[in-house]
Amino acid sequence: MLVSVADFIGVSIASASRIVSDVSRALARLYPDFVKLQNHTQQEFYNIAGFPRVHGAIDGTHILIQSPNSNIGEEFRNRKGFFSINVQVVCNASLVFQNVVARWPGSTHDATIFNHSDLKNDCEQGVLGNRWLLGDSGYPCKPYLLTPLLNPRTPSEQRYNEAHIKTRNTIER
């Protein structure tokens, strides 16, 4: 393809590669400003408990594996004592996976997986726009990742927690 582009615009293949790369990066940066995803998912989440602008629910789940026969085998032993891979999943309100990271040993904390994921980088770059993910208290609370309040004191805080828990619970099914 680059040969065709280079021939068409009269530049070297290296120049065509650089141009395509530069334009691709520029388009990726502008994506949130010009591409608006349907808010069908947001409406489905909202219908659960009135929690607005939810893009997805995030959590880790342990997939049972056989004991690895190596020096690193214990890394795969999770807090419940069995060997697993801790898989980070984001799903929509219909339980359709939107993002999956399946490469971390069972002993890895959910927040560590998130902090090292492309998803976190995307969130930091603003890909979610004015939407957010809902996570449990094992995740860090961020502008794009909302977690329950640990000690709700006011009726508003209690309502927030109730709506958050009901809405995020989709991923627990």
N, C-alpha and C positions, 0 to 999 in steps of 0.2 A: 504494500500500500504506500509506503514512504517513497518508493521509487516513482510511483505514479504521481504523487503529490509533488515531488521534487521536479520531475519532468514538466508537469503542468504549470508550475509557477516559476520554473527556470532557476532553481537553486540546487545546491549539493544535497545529497541525502542527509548529511550531518545537519545542515541548516534546516531542512524540512523536519527532521526529528526534533530539533530544538524548538522550532515554531509550534509544532503539534503539541509538544510538552508544555510550552508556555501558555498556549491557548487553553489546553485542558485544565491546567491549574487555575487560570483566571475564571473559567466557567465553573469549576468546583467551588471557588470562593464566592461566586455570585449566586450559586444554586439556591440558598435559603431565601434570597431576596426576590427571586423570580419564579421559582417552582414552588407552588403551594400544593401540598398533599391534601387529598380529600379528608374532611373531618369526620368521616363515617366512624372511624375508630374512636375518635374523641367522643362522639355522641353515644356510642355503645358503652363506653366506660362511664360517661355521665349518667346514663340511665340506671346504672347499678346503685349509686348512692349520692348522686348530685355532685361528684368531684369533677371539676372542669379541666379541660385542656390536657388530659392524660394521653400520652403517646403509647405507653406500654407498662407492663409490670415486669420487674426484674427479680430474679432469685437464682440461687445455685441449687443444683440437685446432684445427688451422688449416684453414679452408675457403677454398680458392683463389677469388680474385675477379679481375676485370679491373682494370687500373691505373686508379684514380680520376683523372679529369682535373680536378684542383683543386690549390690550394695545400697541402692537407693530405694529398695522395696518399702522401707518404713515410711517414706514420704507419701506413699499411696494409702497408708492406714489413716482413716478419718477419725474424728473425735468419738464416733460410736464403736470404733474398734475393728471395722472391716475395711478391706482394700477397695478403693474406688478411684474414679476420676470425678473431680468436681466440675460440673458443667454449668456454665452461666447461660441462662436463657432469658430472653425478653419475649413476651407474648402479648398479643392484643386481647381484647375482651372476649373474642371467640376462641381463644387458646391457640391461635395460629402463631407459630414461631416467627419473630421478626429478626432476631439476632441470636446466634449460638456461638459460644466459645467452649470447645471441648478438648482441652489439652493440658489441664492442670491436675497435679496429684491430689488425692482426696484430703490431705492435711492442709491444703491451701484455703485460706479464709476467703469468703465471697468478695469482700472489699478489695483484697489483693488482686483477685482476678479482674475485677472491674477497673482498678487503677492501672492495670497493665494492658487493657484492651483497646482495640481500635474504636470501640463504641465510646469510651471515655474521651478519646481524642476528638471524635466527631462532636460529642456534646460540648466540649470545651470550645470548639470552633463555631458553635451555634447552629449546627445542623437541625436541631429540634425546634428552632425558632422560639415561639412562646409556649411550647409544650414541654411536658416533663415526664420522667419515668417515676414510678412508685416502687420503692424498695423497703425492705424491713429494716429493723434497727441495726443490723449488721453492716449496713452501707453508710457511707458518709453523707450527710445532708448537704446538698449543693443546689444552686439555682435551677438546675435541670434534673435533679434527683431528690425527690422528697421522701422523707422517712417519718415514722410516727414520732410524736413528742413523748419523751420518756416519763415526764411527770405532768400531765395536763392538769392545770389548776382552774381554769375558767370554763364556763359552759361552751364558749367558742372553741377552746382548745380540745375539749372532750368531743365536740361535734366533728372537728377536724380529724381526730384520731379514729372515730367511728367510721366516717366516710372513707378515710384512707385505708383502714383495715378491710372494710367490705370490698372496696374497689380493687385493692392489691391482691385480695384473696383469690382472684381468678387464677393466678399462677400456682396456687397451692393445690388446685384440683387434680 
